[in-house]
Amino acid sequence: MSKRDELMTVPEILTELGGVSLRTFYRWREIGKAPKGFKLPNGEIRVYRSDFEAWLETLREAA
């Protein structure tokens, strides 16, 4: 993770994934298949862009 690594919101992640539903994203989190992220005190989830990109790469390799 770099100093300038951007924090992504769930809506940003869903947009980048091309329309994956919010329900699907949270189901992936429940079963441990979503990108690594963390909850803010207000309950919102954030994911570092580098973690999101690494997660995408693992999906590409598995395909």
PQR file with spaces between the fields and no chain letter, atoms N, CA, C, O and H, PARSE charges and radii, in Angstrom:
ATOM       1  N    MET     1       0.845   -1.184    0.000 -0.4000 1.5000
ATOM       2  CA   MET     1       0.000    0.000    0.000 -0.0000 2.0000
ATOM       3  C    MET     1       0.884    1.239    0.000  0.5500 1.7000
ATOM       4  O    MET     1       1.774    1.370    0.841 -0.5500 1.4000
ATOM       5  N    SER     2       0.648    2.130   -0.921 -0.4000 1.5000
ATOM       6  CA   SER     2       1.437    3.349   -0.975 -0.0000 2.0000
ATOM       7  C    SER     2       0.792    4.431   -0.122  0.5500 1.7000
ATOM       8  O    SER     2      -0.366    4.318    0.279 -0.5500 1.4000
ATOM       9  H    SER     2      -0.075    2.024   -1.603  0.4000 1.0000
ATOM      10  N    LYS     3       1.561    5.481    0.148 -0.4000 1.5000
ATOM      11  CA   LYS     3       1.035    6.594    0.935 -0.0000 2.0000
ATOM      12  C    LYS     3      -0.181    7.217    0.282  0.5500 1.7000
ATOM      13  O    LYS     3      -1.077    7.710    0.968 -0.5500 1.4000
ATOM      14  H    LYS     3       2.502    5.572   -0.178  0.4000 1.0000
ATOM      15  N    ARG     4      -0.217    7.199   -1.031 -0.4000 1.5000
ATOM      16  CA   ARG     4      -1.307    7.837   -1.771 -0.0000 2.0000
ATOM      17  C    ARG     4      -2.375    6.840   -2.215  0.5500 1.7000
ATOM      18  O    ARG     4      -3.201    7.158   -3.071 -0.5500 1.4000
ATOM      19  H    ARG     4       0.510    6.799   -1.589  0.4000 1.0000
ATOM      20  N    ASP     5      -2.365    5.658   -1.652 -0.4000 1.5000
ATOM      21  CA   ASP     5      -3.347    4.646   -2.021 -0.0000 2.0000
ATOM      22  C    ASP     5      -4.747    5.171   -1.706  0.5500 1.7000
ATOM      23  O    ASP     5      -5.048    5.535   -0.570 -0.5500 1.4000
ATOM      24  H    ASP     5      -1.694    5.399   -0.957  0.4000 1.0000
ATOM      25  N    GLU     6      -5.577    5.200   -2.711 -0.4000 1.5000
ATOM      26  CA   GLU     6      -6.917    5.754   -2.583 -0.0000 2.0000
ATOM      27  C    GLU     6      -7.853    4.785   -1.868  0.5500 1.7000
ATOM      28  O    GLU     6      -7.774    3.572   -2.064 -0.5500 1.4000
ATOM      29  H    GLU     6      -5.333    4.904   -3.635  0.4000 1.0000
ATOM      30  N    LEU     7      -8.730    5.327   -1.045 -0.4000 1.5000
ATOM      31  CA   LEU     7      -9.776    4.525   -0.409 -0.0000 2.0000
ATOM      32  C    LEU     7     -10.999    4.541   -1.306  0.5500 1.7000
ATOM      33  O    LEU     7     -11.469    5.603   -1.714 -0.5500 1.4000
ATOM      34  H    LEU     7      -8.793    6.312   -0.885  0.4000 1.0000
ATOM      35  N    MET     8     -11.512    3.357   -1.610 -0.4000 1.5000
ATOM      36  CA   MET     8     -12.687    3.238   -2.466 -0.0000 2.0000
ATOM      37  C    MET     8     -13.923    2.956   -1.622  0.5500 1.7000
ATOM      38  O    MET     8     -13.862    2.228   -0.631 -0.5500 1.4000
ATOM      39  H    MET     8     -11.130    2.494   -1.278  0.4000 1.0000
ATOM      40  N    THR     9     -15.040    3.542   -2.029 -0.4000 1.5000
ATOM      41  CA   THR     9     -16.312    3.255   -1.379 -0.0000 2.0000
ATOM      42  C    THR     9     -16.944    2.039   -2.060  0.5500 1.7000
ATOM      43  O    THR     9     -16.524    1.642   -3.147 -0.5500 1.4000
ATOM      44  H    THR     9     -15.089    4.133   -2.833  0.4000 1.0000
ATOM      45  N    VAL    10     -17.931    1.467   -1.429 -0.4000 1.5000
ATOM      46  CA   VAL    10     -18.626    0.319   -2.025 -0.0000 2.0000
ATOM      47  C    VAL    10     -19.264    0.707   -3.366  0.5500 1.7000
ATOM      48  O    VAL    10     -19.130   -0.051   -4.327 -0.5500 1.4000
ATOM      49  H    VAL    10     -18.272    1.791   -0.546  0.4000 1.0000
ATOM      50  N    PRO    11     -19.957    1.861   -3.476 -0.5600 1.5000
ATOM      51  CA   PRO    11     -20.511    2.220   -4.791  0.2800 2.0000
ATOM      52  C    PRO    11     -19.430    2.345   -5.879  0.5500 1.7000
ATOM      53  O    PRO    11     -19.675    1.982   -7.030 -0.5500 1.4000
ATOM      54  N    GLU    12     -18.266    2.842   -5.537 -0.4000 1.5000
ATOM      55  CA   GLU    12     -17.175    2.933   -6.511 -0.0000 2.0000
ATOM      56  C    GLU    12     -16.724    1.535   -6.952  0.5500 1.7000
ATOM      57  O    GLU    12     -16.459    1.302   -8.132 -0.5500 1.4000
ATOM      58  H    GLU    12     -18.067    3.137   -4.602  0.4000 1.0000
ATOM      59  N    ILE    13     -16.644    0.630   -6.009 -0.4000 1.5000
ATOM      60  CA   ILE    13     -16.250   -0.745   -6.329 -0.0000 2.0000
ATOM      61  C    ILE    13     -17.286   -1.388   -7.247  0.5500 1.7000
ATOM      62  O    ILE    13     -16.931   -2.033   -8.233 -0.5500 1.4000
ATOM      63  H    ILE    13     -16.860    0.819   -5.051  0.4000 1.0000
ATOM      64  N    LEU    14     -18.565   -1.210   -6.921 -0.4000 1.5000
ATOM      65  CA   LEU    14     -19.630   -1.797   -7.733 -0.0000 2.0000
ATOM      66  C    LEU    14     -19.595   -1.249   -9.158  0.5500 1.7000
ATOM      67  O    LEU    14     -19.808   -1.992  -10.115 -0.5500 1.4000
ATOM      68  H    LEU    14     -18.853   -0.686   -6.120  0.4000 1.0000
ATOM      69  N    THR    15     -19.328    0.038   -9.299 -0.4000 1.5000
ATOM      70  CA   THR    15     -19.219    0.648  -10.629 -0.0000 2.0000
ATOM      71  C    THR    15     -18.054    0.047  -11.395  0.5500 1.7000
ATOM      72  O    THR    15     -18.191   -0.285  -12.573 -0.5500 1.4000
ATOM      73  H    THR    15     -19.154    0.642   -8.522  0.4000 1.0000
ATOM      74  N    GLU    16     -16.911   -0.096  -10.741 -0.4000 1.5000
ATOM      75  CA   GLU    16     -15.732   -0.664  -11.402 -0.0000 2.0000
ATOM      76  C    GLU    16     -15.970   -2.115  -11.813  0.5500 1.7000
ATOM      77  O    GLU    16     -15.396   -2.586  -12.795 -0.5500 1.4000
ATOM      78  H    GLU    16     -16.800    0.174   -9.785  0.4000 1.0000
ATOM      79  N    LEU    17     -16.805   -2.817  -11.073 -0.4000 1.5000
ATOM      80  CA   LEU    17     -17.099   -4.211  -11.391 -0.0000 2.0000
ATOM      81  C    LEU    17     -18.177   -4.337  -12.460  0.5500 1.7000
ATOM      82  O    LEU    17     -18.530   -5.446  -12.860 -0.5500 1.4000
ATOM      83  H    LEU    17     -17.272   -2.435  -10.276  0.4000 1.0000
ATOM      84  N    GLY    18     -18.698   -3.213  -12.919 -0.4000 1.5000
ATOM      85  CA   GLY    18     -19.647   -3.229  -14.027 -0.0000 2.0000
ATOM      86  C    GLY    18     -21.061   -3.579  -13.651  0.5500 1.7000
ATOM      87  O    GLY    18     -21.764   -4.238  -14.417 -0.5500 1.4000
ATOM      88  H    GLY    18     -18.411   -2.312  -12.594  0.4000 1.0000
ATOM      89  N    GLY    19     -21.485   -3.152  -12.490 -0.4000 1.5000
ATOM      90  CA   GLY    19     -22.885   -3.341  -12.150 -0.0000 2.0000
ATOM      91  C    GLY    19     -23.192   -4.490  -11.214  0.5500 1.7000
ATOM      92  O    GLY    19     -24.340   -4.929  -11.147 -0.5500 1.4000
ATOM      93  H    GLY    19     -20.913   -2.617  -11.868  0.4000 1.0000
ATOM      94  N    VAL    20     -22.211   -4.991  -10.492 -0.4000 1.5000
ATOM      95  CA   VAL    20     -22.477   -5.998   -9.461 -0.0000 2.0000
ATOM      96  C    VAL    20     -23.404   -5.347   -8.426  0.5500 1.7000
ATOM      97  O    VAL    20     -23.218   -4.183   -8.072 -0.5500 1.4000
ATOM      98  H    VAL    20     -21.278   -4.635  -10.546  0.4000 1.0000
ATOM      99  N    SER    21     -24.385   -6.086   -7.950 -0.4000 1.5000
ATOM     100  CA   SER    21     -25.338   -5.516   -6.996 -0.0000 2.0000
ATOM     101  C    SER    21     -24.735   -5.403   -5.597  0.5500 1.7000
ATOM     102  O    SER    21     -23.790   -6.106   -5.239 -0.5500 1.4000
ATOM     103  H    SER    21     -24.536   -7.031   -8.238  0.4000 1.0000
ATOM     104  N    LEU    22     -25.311   -4.504   -4.835 -0.4000 1.5000
ATOM     105  CA   LEU    22     -24.890   -4.313   -3.446 -0.0000 2.0000
ATOM     106  C    LEU    22     -25.076   -5.616   -2.662  0.5500 1.7000
ATOM     107  O    LEU    22     -24.219   -5.998   -1.864 -0.5500 1.4000
ATOM     108  H    LEU    22     -26.079   -3.933   -5.125  0.4000 1.0000
ATOM     109  N    ARG    23     -26.188   -6.282   -2.895 -0.4000 1.5000
ATOM     110  CA   ARG    23     -26.469   -7.556   -2.211 -0.0000 2.0000
ATOM     111  C    ARG    23     -25.381   -8.585   -2.511  0.5500 1.7000
ATOM     112  O    ARG    23     -24.919   -9.286   -1.611 -0.5500 1.4000
ATOM     113  H    ARG    23     -26.884   -5.972   -3.543  0.4000 1.0000
ATOM     114  N    THR    24     -24.979   -8.671   -3.768 -0.4000 1.5000
ATOM     115  CA   THR    24     -23.928   -9.618   -4.149 -0.0000 2.0000
ATOM     116  C    THR    24     -22.619   -9.276   -3.453  0.5500 1.7000
ATOM     117  O    THR    24     -21.931  -10.162   -2.945 -0.5500 1.4000
ATOM     118  H    THR    24     -25.354   -8.101   -4.498  0.4000 1.0000
ATOM     119  N    PHE    25     -22.275   -7.989   -3.428 -0.4000 1.5000
ATOM     120  CA   PHE    25     -21.033   -7.575   -2.774 -0.0000 2.0000
ATOM     121  C    PHE    25     -21.041   -7.982   -1.300  0.5500 1.7000
ATOM     122  O    PHE    25     -20.053   -8.527   -0.807 -0.5500 1.4000
ATOM     123  H    PHE    25     -22.834   -7.269   -3.840  0.4000 1.0000
ATOM     124  N    TYR    26     -22.137   -7.727   -0.595 -0.4000 1.5000
ATOM     125  CA   TYR    26     -22.201   -8.076    0.829 -0.0000 2.0000
ATOM     126  C    TYR    26     -22.226   -9.593    1.030  0.5500 1.7000
ATOM     127  O    TYR    26     -21.711  -10.091    2.031 -0.5500 1.4000
ATOM     128  H    TYR    26     -22.940   -7.285   -0.995  0.4000 1.0000
ATOM     129  N    ARG    27     -22.814  -10.325    0.095 -0.4000 1.5000
ATOM     130  CA   ARG    27     -22.763  -11.789    0.175 -0.0000 2.0000
ATOM     131  C    ARG    27     -21.316  -12.257    0.024  0.5500 1.7000
ATOM     132  O    ARG    27     -20.865  -13.138    0.757 -0.5500 1.4000
ATOM     133  H    ARG    27     -23.232   -9.920   -0.718  0.4000 1.0000
ATOM     134  N    TRP    28     -20.594  -11.670   -0.922 -0.4000 1.5000
ATOM     135  CA   TRP    28     -19.176  -12.005   -1.084 -0.0000 2.0000
ATOM     136  C    TRP    28     -18.413  -11.734    0.203  0.5500 1.7000
ATOM     137  O    TRP    28     -17.550  -12.523    0.590 -0.5500 1.4000
ATOM     138  H    TRP    28     -20.960  -10.955   -1.517  0.4000 1.0000
ATOM     139  N    ARG    29     -18.723  -10.620    0.874 -0.4000 1.5000
ATOM     140  CA   ARG    29     -18.042  -10.313    2.148 -0.0000 2.0000
ATOM     141  C    ARG    29     -18.349  -11.380    3.191  0.5500 1.7000
ATOM     142  O    ARG    29     -17.460  -11.813    3.925 -0.5500 1.4000
ATOM     143  H    ARG    29     -19.424   -9.979    0.559  0.4000 1.0000
ATOM     144  N    GLU    30     -19.591  -11.796    3.253 -0.4000 1.5000
ATOM     145  CA   GLU    30     -19.994  -12.812    4.232 -0.0000 2.0000
ATOM     146  C    GLU    30     -19.233  -14.112    4.051  0.5500 1.7000
ATOM     147  O    GLU    30     -18.870  -14.766    5.029 -0.5500 1.4000
ATOM     148  H    GLU    30     -20.313  -11.444    2.657  0.4000 1.0000
ATOM     149  N    ILE    31     -18.989  -14.489    2.801 -0.4000 1.5000
ATOM     150  CA   ILE    31     -18.328  -15.772    2.546 -0.0000 2.0000
ATOM     151  C    ILE    31     -16.817  -15.633    2.312  0.5500 1.7000
ATOM     152  O    ILE    31     -16.145  -16.605    1.968 -0.5500 1.4000
ATOM     153  H    ILE    31     -19.283  -13.958    2.006  0.4000 1.0000
ATOM     154  N    GLY    32     -16.299  -14.430    2.500 -0.4000 1.5000
ATOM     155  CA   GLY    32     -14.857  -14.225    2.389 -0.0000 2.0000
ATOM     156  C    GLY    32     -14.327  -14.140    0.974  0.5500 1.7000
ATOM     157  O    GLY    32     -13.143  -14.387    0.746 -0.5500 1.4000
ATOM     158  H    GLY    32     -16.846  -13.640    2.779  0.4000 1.0000
ATOM     159  N    LYS    33     -15.181  -13.795    0.010 -0.4000 1.5000
ATOM     160  CA   LYS    33     -14.764  -13.728   -1.393 -0.0000 2.0000
ATOM     161  C    LYS    33     -14.610  -12.293   -1.912  0.5500 1.7000
ATOM     162  O    LYS    33     -14.275  -12.099   -3.081 -0.5500 1.4000
ATOM     163  H    LYS    33     -16.143  -13.594    0.195  0.4000 1.0000
ATOM     164  N    ALA    34     -14.846  -11.301   -1.078 -0.4000 1.5000
ATOM     165  CA   ALA    34     -14.753   -9.896   -1.483 -0.0000 2.0000
ATOM     166  C    ALA    34     -13.334   -9.378   -1.237  0.5500 1.7000
ATOM     167  O    ALA    34     -12.560  -10.001   -0.510 -0.5500 1.4000
ATOM     168  H    ALA    34     -15.118  -11.458   -0.129  0.4000 1.0000
ATOM     169  N    PRO    35     -12.998   -8.239   -1.843 -0.5600 1.5000
ATOM     170  CA   PRO    35     -11.687   -7.658   -1.555  0.2800 2.0000
ATOM     171  C    PRO    35     -11.593   -7.270   -0.082  0.5500 1.7000
ATOM     172  O    PRO    35     -12.585   -6.927    0.562 -0.5500 1.4000
ATOM     173  N    LYS    36     -10.377   -7.336    0.419 -0.4000 1.5000
ATOM     174  CA   LYS    36     -10.107   -6.984    1.818 -0.0000 2.0000
ATOM     175  C    LYS    36     -10.480   -5.522    2.057  0.5500 1.7000
ATOM     176  O    LYS    36     -10.091   -4.645    1.285 -0.5500 1.4000
ATOM     177  H    LYS    36      -9.572   -7.614   -0.104  0.4000 1.0000
ATOM     178  N    GLY    37     -11.217   -5.265    3.106 -0.4000 1.5000
ATOM     179  CA   GLY    37     -11.634   -3.906    3.428 -0.0000 2.0000
ATOM     180  C    GLY    37     -11.812   -3.744    4.923  0.5500 1.7000
ATOM     181  O    GLY    37     -11.528   -4.655    5.701 -0.5500 1.4000
ATOM     182  H    GLY    37     -11.533   -5.977    3.733  0.4000 1.0000
ATOM     183  N    PHE    38     -12.283   -2.581    5.309 -0.4000 1.5000
ATOM     184  CA   PHE    38     -12.510   -2.322    6.735 -0.0000 2.0000
ATOM     185  C    PHE    38     -13.699   -1.396    6.901  0.5500 1.7000
ATOM     186  O    PHE    38     -14.068   -0.656    5.989 -0.5500 1.4000
ATOM     187  H    PHE    38     -12.514   -1.841    4.676  0.4000 1.0000
ATOM     188  N    LYS    39     -14.295   -1.454    8.095 -0.4000 1.5000
ATOM     189  CA   LYS    39     -15.442   -0.611    8.404 -0.0000 2.0000
ATOM     190  C    LYS    39     -14.983    0.640    9.131  0.5500 1.7000
ATOM     191  O    LYS    39     -14.148    0.581   10.034 -0.5500 1.4000
ATOM     192  H    LYS    39     -13.995   -2.055    8.836  0.4000 1.0000
ATOM     193  N    LEU    40     -15.540    1.770    8.725 -0.4000 1.5000
ATOM     194  CA   LEU    40     -15.312    3.029    9.423 -0.0000 2.0000
ATOM     195  C    LEU    40     -16.243    3.079   10.634  0.5500 1.7000
ATOM     196  O    LEU    40     -17.187    2.292   10.715 -0.5500 1.4000
ATOM     197  H    LEU    40     -16.218    1.818    7.991  0.4000 1.0000
ATOM     198  N    PRO    41     -15.993    3.990   11.576 -0.5600 1.5000
ATOM     199  CA   PRO    41     -16.884    4.078   12.740  0.2800 2.0000
ATOM     200  C    PRO    41     -18.355    4.305   12.379  0.5500 1.7000
ATOM     201  O    PRO    41     -19.238    3.923   13.147 -0.5500 1.4000
ATOM     202  N    ASN    42     -18.630    4.915   11.234 -0.4000 1.5000
ATOM     203  CA   ASN    42     -20.024    5.136   10.838 -0.0000 2.0000
ATOM     204  C    ASN    42     -20.642    3.912   10.155  0.5500 1.7000
ATOM     205  O    ASN    42     -21.797    3.958    9.730 -0.5500 1.4000
ATOM     206  H    ASN    42     -17.912    5.225   10.610  0.4000 1.0000
ATOM     207  N    GLY    43     -19.878    2.817   10.047 -0.4000 1.5000
ATOM     208  CA   GLY    43     -20.379    1.580    9.476 -0.0000 2.0000
ATOM     209  C    GLY    43     -20.110    1.410    7.995  0.5500 1.7000
ATOM     210  O    GLY    43     -20.335    0.332    7.445 -0.5500 1.4000
ATOM     211  H    GLY    43     -18.940    2.780   10.392  0.4000 1.0000
ATOM     212  N    GLU    44     -19.628    2.465    7.336 -0.4000 1.5000
ATOM     213  CA   GLU    44     -19.329    2.351    5.909 -0.0000 2.0000
ATOM     214  C    GLU    44     -18.053    1.552    5.695  0.5500 1.7000
ATOM     215  O    GLU    44     -17.148    1.560    6.529 -0.5500 1.4000
ATOM     216  H    GLU    44     -19.446    3.341    7.782  0.4000 1.0000
ATOM     217  N    ILE    45     -17.998    0.869    4.569 -0.4000 1.5000
ATOM     218  CA   ILE    45     -16.842    0.036    4.236 -0.0000 2.0000
ATOM     219  C    ILE    45     -15.955    0.793    3.253  0.5500 1.7000
ATOM     220  O    ILE    45     -16.441    1.473    2.350 -0.5500 1.4000
ATOM     221  H    ILE    45     -18.734    0.863    3.892  0.4000 1.0000
ATOM     222  N    ARG    46     -14.655    0.659    3.447 -0.4000 1.5000
ATOM     223  CA   ARG    46     -13.675    1.226    2.521 -0.0000 2.0000
ATOM     224  C    ARG    46     -12.673    0.136    2.159  0.5500 1.7000
ATOM     225  O    ARG    46     -12.350   -0.734    2.968 -0.5500 1.4000
ATOM     226  H    ARG    46     -14.260    0.106    4.180  0.4000 1.0000
ATOM     227  N    VAL    47     -12.193    0.208    0.924 -0.4000 1.5000
ATOM     228  CA   VAL    47     -11.207   -0.746    0.422 -0.0000 2.0000
ATOM     229  C    VAL    47     -10.099    0.063   -0.236  0.5500 1.7000
ATOM     230  O    VAL    47     -10.366    0.954   -1.042 -0.5500 1.4000
ATOM     231  H    VAL    47     -12.456    0.915    0.267  0.4000 1.0000
ATOM     232  N    TYR    48      -8.862   -0.248    0.108 -0.4000 1.5000
ATOM     233  CA   TYR    48      -7.750    0.414   -0.569 -0.0000 2.0000
ATOM     234  C    TYR    48      -7.728   -0.039   -2.023  0.5500 1.7000
ATOM     235  O    TYR    48      -7.917   -1.220   -2.313 -0.5500 1.4000
ATOM     236  H    TYR    48      -8.645   -0.972    0.763  0.4000 1.0000
ATOM     237  N    ARG    49      -7.498    0.902   -2.934 -0.4000 1.5000
ATOM     238  CA   ARG    49      -7.465    0.576   -4.362 -0.0000 2.0000
ATOM     239  C    ARG    49      -6.460   -0.540   -4.648  0.5500 1.7000
ATOM     240  O    ARG    49      -6.731   -1.423   -5.462 -0.5500 1.4000
ATOM     241  H    ARG    49      -7.344    1.862   -2.697  0.4000 1.0000
ATOM     242  N    SER    50      -5.307   -0.506   -3.986 -0.4000 1.5000
ATOM     243  CA   SER    50      -4.298   -1.550   -4.231 -0.0000 2.0000
ATOM     244  C    SER    50      -4.825   -2.930   -3.831  0.5500 1.7000
ATOM     245  O    SER    50      -4.535   -3.918   -4.507 -0.5500 1.4000
ATOM     246  H    SER    50      -5.087    0.211   -3.325  0.4000 1.0000
ATOM     247  N    ASP    51      -5.591   -3.009   -2.749 -0.4000 1.5000
ATOM     248  CA   ASP    51      -6.192   -4.290   -2.344 -0.0000 2.0000
ATOM     249  C    ASP    51      -7.247   -4.733   -3.345  0.5500 1.7000
ATOM     250  O    ASP    51      -7.349   -5.920   -3.657 -0.5500 1.4000
ATOM     251  H    ASP    51      -5.826   -2.207   -2.200  0.4000 1.0000
ATOM     252  N    PHE    52      -8.039   -3.780   -3.855 -0.4000 1.5000
ATOM     253  CA   PHE    52      -9.058   -4.084   -4.858 -0.0000 2.0000
ATOM     254  C    PHE    52      -8.403   -4.618   -6.127  0.5500 1.7000
ATOM     255  O    PHE    52      -8.856   -5.613   -6.693 -0.5500 1.4000
ATOM     256  H    PHE    52      -7.956   -2.816   -3.602  0.4000 1.0000
ATOM     257  N    GLU    53      -7.333   -3.955   -6.572 -0.4000 1.5000
ATOM     258  CA   GLU    53      -6.653   -4.386   -7.793 -0.0000 2.0000
ATOM     259  C    GLU    53      -5.983   -5.750   -7.618  0.5500 1.7000
ATOM     260  O    GLU    53      -5.974   -6.562   -8.543 -0.5500 1.4000
ATOM     261  H    GLU    53      -6.965   -3.148   -6.112  0.4000 1.0000
ATOM     262  N    ALA    54      -5.424   -6.000   -6.437 -0.4000 1.5000
ATOM     263  CA   ALA    54      -4.821   -7.309   -6.158 -0.0000 2.0000
ATOM     264  C    ALA    54      -5.900   -8.398   -6.167  0.5500 1.7000
ATOM     265  O    ALA    54      -5.675   -9.494   -6.680 -0.5500 1.4000
ATOM     266  H    ALA    54      -5.431   -5.340   -5.686  0.4000 1.0000
ATOM     267  N    TRP    55      -7.058   -8.097   -5.604 -0.4000 1.5000
ATOM     268  CA   TRP    55      -8.176   -9.037   -5.589 -0.0000 2.0000
ATOM     269  C    TRP    55      -8.628   -9.347   -7.017  0.5500 1.7000
ATOM     270  O    TRP    55      -8.863  -10.505   -7.363 -0.5500 1.4000
ATOM     271  H    TRP    55      -7.241   -7.207   -5.186  0.4000 1.0000
ATOM     272  N    LEU    56      -8.750   -8.296   -7.849 -0.4000 1.5000
ATOM     273  CA   LEU    56      -9.131   -8.499   -9.256 -0.0000 2.0000
ATOM     274  C    LEU    56      -8.127   -9.388   -9.967  0.5500 1.7000
ATOM     275  O    LEU    56      -8.505  -10.249  -10.762 -0.5500 1.4000
ATOM     276  H    LEU    56      -8.559   -7.355   -7.568  0.4000 1.0000
ATOM     277  N    GLU    57      -6.850   -9.183   -9.682 -0.4000 1.5000
ATOM     278  CA   GLU    57      -5.805   -9.985  -10.331 -0.0000 2.0000
ATOM     279  C    GLU    57      -5.937  -11.453   -9.936  0.5500 1.7000
ATOM     280  O    GLU    57      -5.722  -12.327  -10.776 -0.5500 1.4000
ATOM     281  H    GLU    57      -6.543   -8.484   -9.036  0.4000 1.0000
ATOM     282  N    THR    58      -6.282  -11.750   -8.692 -0.4000 1.5000
ATOM     283  CA   THR    58      -6.470  -13.147   -8.285 -0.0000 2.0000
ATOM     284  C    THR    58      -7.650  -13.770   -9.041  0.5500 1.7000
ATOM     285  O    THR    58      -7.625  -14.957   -9.367 -0.5500 1.4000
ATOM     286  H    THR    58      -6.457  -11.040   -8.009  0.4000 1.0000
ATOM     287  N    LEU    59      -8.679  -12.967   -9.317 -0.4000 1.5000
ATOM     288  CA   LEU    59      -9.814  -13.473  -10.095 -0.0000 2.0000
ATOM     289  C    LEU    59      -9.403  -13.764  -11.526  0.5500 1.7000
ATOM     290  O    LEU    59      -9.828  -14.762  -12.107 -0.5500 1.4000
ATOM     291  H    LEU    59      -8.700  -12.003   -9.052  0.4000 1.0000
ATOM     292  N    ARG    60      -8.579  -12.896  -12.095 -0.4000 1.5000
ATOM     293  CA   ARG    60      -8.112  -13.106  -13.465 -0.0000 2.0000
ATOM     294  C    ARG    60      -7.267  -14.369  -13.555  0.5500 1.7000
ATOM     295  O    ARG    60      -7.382  -15.141  -14.507 -0.5500 1.4000
ATOM     296  H    ARG    60      -8.234  -12.085  -11.623  0.4000 1.0000
ATOM     297  N    GLU    61      -6.419  -14.568  -12.553 -0.4000 1.5000
ATOM     298  CA   GLU    61      -5.549  -15.753  -12.556 -0.0000 2.0000
ATOM     299  C    GLU    61      -6.350  -17.031  -12.408  0.5500 1.7000
ATOM     300  O    GLU    61      -5.989  -18.062  -12.974 -0.5500 1.4000
ATOM     301  H    GLU    61      -6.326  -13.940  -11.780  0.4000 1.0000
ATOM     302  N    ALA    62      -7.440  -16.972  -11.647 -0.4000 1.5000
ATOM     303  CA   ALA    62      -8.253  -18.160  -11.413 -0.0000 2.0000
ATOM     304  C    ALA    62      -9.130  -18.506  -12.623  0.5500 1.7000
ATOM     305  O    ALA    62      -9.584  -19.641  -12.766 -0.5500 1.4000
ATOM     306  H    ALA    62      -7.734  -16.134  -11.187  0.4000 1.0000
ATOM     307  N    ALA    63      -9.359  -17.524  -13.482 -0.4000 1.5000
ATOM     308  CA   ALA    63     -10.278  -17.723  -14.632 -0.0000 2.0000
ATOM     309  C    ALA    63      -9.648  -18.589  -15.711  0.5500 1.7000
ATOM     310  O    ALA    63     -10.277  -18.853  -16.736 -0.5500 1.4000
ATOM     311  H    ALA    63      -8.990  -16.602  -13.366  0.4000 1.0000
